[in-house]
Amino acid sequence: MTRSKTAFGIAAAMIVATGVTPRADVVDAGATGFTVKIVRHVAAPPAKVFATAIAVGTWWAADHTYSGVAANLTIDPKPGGCWCEQLVNGGGVKHMEVVFVDPGKLLRFRGGLGPLQSMAATGALVWEFKAAGDGTDLTWTYAVTGYSPGGFEQMAPAVDGVLTSQLVNLKTVAEKK
């Protein structure tokens, strides 16, 4: 996890040092949590975007994994399913649990991504797929709550940046297929 921790740490340090929020997708942030909402249009139908999304190992950035290998990531799209990662030494990571699936429309997870996993924090990550024009409006909302020394205000923009880059990766892959 050193790569993910390092990436979050660098992003957070840059934000703290510069005082610049990289985007306006942080809905709110406070002492006990934050909400990030990212919306992008994908030029592909919802069923295709959904199928690409659950093939997480094809688009998630390797530098935001514990193993350093994106292909080690999988999502089992059923209630109780796992967004998991195999580690090269035979171990594994449960990033989030799937709690709601409506294929082509909605996927909801519970848990903590990256460094949130080692904190007293949890979240609900919702992926919504809505037909729009020539494709899909894809919305990711991640609401995190818990305890973090000093609060979550400075972490929210870093999480937003990481999730936004992943959604852009997903968009690129879905539009190429």
QUINORUR-V169922 format. One record per residue. N is the residue number from 1. RES is the residue in one letter. SS is DSSP state (A for helix, B for strand, O for the rest). PSI is psi as a letter, one per 40 degrees, with the letter a starting at -180 (999 if undefined). Layout:
n:N res:RES ss:SS psi:PSI
n:N res:RES ss:SS psi:PSI
//
This chain:
n:1 res:M ss:O psi:e
n:2 res:T ss:A psi:d
n:3 res:R ss:A psi:d
n:4 res:S ss:A psi:d
n:5 res:K ss:A psi:d
n:6 res:T ss:A psi:d
n:7 res:A ss:A psi:d
n:8 res:F ss:A psi:d
n:9 res:G ss:A psi:d
n:10 res:I ss:A psi:d
n:11 res:A ss:A psi:d
n:12 res:A ss:A psi:d
n:13 res:A ss:A psi:d
n:14 res:M ss:A psi:d
n:15 res:I ss:A psi:d
n:16 res:V ss:A psi:d
n:17 res:A ss:A psi:d
n:18 res:T ss:A psi:d
n:19 res:G ss:O psi:e
n:20 res:V ss:O psi:h
n:21 res:T ss:O psi:h
n:22 res:P ss:O psi:d
n:23 res:R ss:O psi:i
n:24 res:A ss:O psi:f
n:25 res:D ss:O psi:e
n:26 res:V ss:B psi:h
n:27 res:V ss:B psi:d
n:28 res:D ss:B psi:i
n:29 res:A ss:B psi:h
n:30 res:G ss:B psi:a
n:31 res:A ss:O psi:d
n:32 res:T ss:O psi:e
n:33 res:G ss:B psi:a
n:34 res:F ss:B psi:i
n:35 res:T ss:B psi:h
n:36 res:V ss:B psi:h
n:37 res:K ss:B psi:h
n:38 res:I ss:B psi:h
n:39 res:V ss:B psi:h
n:40 res:R ss:B psi:i
n:41 res:H ss:B psi:h
n:42 res:V ss:B psi:h
n:43 res:A ss:O psi:g
n:44 res:A ss:O psi:i
n:45 res:P ss:O psi:i
n:46 res:P ss:A psi:d
n:47 res:A ss:A psi:d
n:48 res:K ss:A psi:d
n:49 res:V ss:A psi:d
n:50 res:F ss:A psi:d
n:51 res:A ss:A psi:d
n:52 res:T ss:A psi:d
n:53 res:A ss:A psi:d
n:54 res:I ss:A psi:e
n:55 res:A ss:O psi:f
n:56 res:V ss:A psi:d
n:57 res:G ss:A psi:e
n:58 res:T ss:A psi:e
n:59 res:W ss:O psi:e
n:60 res:W ss:O psi:h
n:61 res:A ss:O psi:h
n:62 res:A ss:A psi:d
n:63 res:D ss:A psi:e
n:64 res:H ss:A psi:f
n:65 res:T ss:O psi:i
n:66 res:Y ss:O psi:d
n:67 res:S ss:O psi:e
n:68 res:G ss:O psi:e
n:69 res:V ss:O psi:h
n:70 res:A ss:A psi:d
n:71 res:A ss:A psi:e
n:72 res:N ss:A psi:e
n:73 res:L ss:B psi:h
n:74 res:T ss:B psi:i
n:75 res:I ss:B psi:h
n:76 res:D ss:O psi:h
n:77 res:P ss:O psi:g
n:78 res:K ss:O psi:i
n:79 res:P ss:O psi:h
n:80 res:G ss:O psi:e
n:81 res:G ss:O psi:i
n:82 res:C ss:B psi:h
n:83 res:W ss:B psi:h
n:84 res:C ss:B psi:i
n:85 res:E ss:B psi:h
n:86 res:Q ss:B psi:h
n:87 res:L ss:O psi:i
n:88 res:V ss:O psi:d
n:89 res:N ss:O psi:e
n:90 res:G ss:O psi:e
n:91 res:G ss:O psi:a
n:92 res:G ss:B psi:i
n:93 res:V ss:B psi:h
n:94 res:K ss:B psi:h
n:95 res:H ss:B psi:d
n:96 res:M ss:B psi:i
n:97 res:E ss:B psi:h
n:98 res:V ss:B psi:h
n:99 res:V ss:B psi:e
n:100 res:F ss:B psi:h
n:101 res:V ss:B psi:h
n:102 res:D ss:B psi:g
n:103 res:P ss:O psi:h
n:104 res:G ss:O psi:e
n:105 res:K ss:O psi:d
n:106 res:L ss:B psi:i
n:107 res:L ss:B psi:h
n:108 res:R ss:B psi:h
n:109 res:F ss:B psi:i
n:110 res:R ss:B psi:i
n:111 res:G ss:B psi:a
n:112 res:G ss:O psi:h
n:113 res:L ss:O psi:i
n:114 res:G ss:A psi:b
n:115 res:P ss:A psi:e
n:116 res:L ss:A psi:d
n:117 res:Q ss:A psi:d
n:118 res:S ss:A psi:e
n:119 res:M ss:O psi:i
n:120 res:A ss:B psi:g
n:121 res:A ss:B psi:i
n:122 res:T ss:B psi:i
n:123 res:G ss:B psi:i
n:124 res:A ss:B psi:h
n:125 res:L ss:B psi:h
n:126 res:V ss:B psi:h
n:127 res:W ss:B psi:h
n:128 res:E ss:B psi:h
n:129 res:F ss:B psi:h
n:130 res:K ss:B psi:h
n:131 res:A ss:B psi:h
n:132 res:A ss:B psi:h
n:133 res:G ss:O psi:b
n:134 res:D ss:O psi:e
n:135 res:G ss:B psi:b
n:136 res:T ss:B psi:h
n:137 res:D ss:B psi:h
n:138 res:L ss:B psi:h
n:139 res:T ss:B psi:h
n:140 res:W ss:B psi:h
n:141 res:T ss:B psi:h
n:142 res:Y ss:B psi:h
n:143 res:A ss:B psi:h
n:144 res:V ss:B psi:i
n:145 res:T ss:B psi:i
n:146 res:G ss:B psi:a
n:147 res:Y ss:B psi:h
n:148 res:S ss:O psi:h
n:149 res:P ss:O psi:h
n:150 res:G ss:O psi:e
n:151 res:G ss:O psi:a
n:152 res:F ss:O psi:e
n:153 res:E ss:A psi:d
n:154 res:Q ss:A psi:d
n:155 res:M ss:A psi:d
n:156 res:A ss:A psi:d
n:157 res:P ss:A psi:d
n:158 res:A ss:A psi:d
n:159 res:V ss:A psi:d
n:160 res:D ss:A psi:d
n:161 res:G ss:A psi:d
n:162 res:V ss:A psi:d
n:163 res:L ss:A psi:d
n:164 res:T ss:A psi:d
n:165 res:S ss:A psi:d
n:166 res:Q ss:A psi:d
n:167 res:L ss:A psi:d
n:168 res:V ss:A psi:d
n:169 res:N ss:A psi:d
n:170 res:L ss:A psi:d
n:171 res:K ss:A psi:d
n:172 res:T ss:A psi:d
n:173 res:V ss:A psi:d
n:174 res:A ss:A psi:d
n:175 res:E ss:A psi:e
n:176 res:K ss:A psi:d
n:177 res:K ss:O psi:999
//
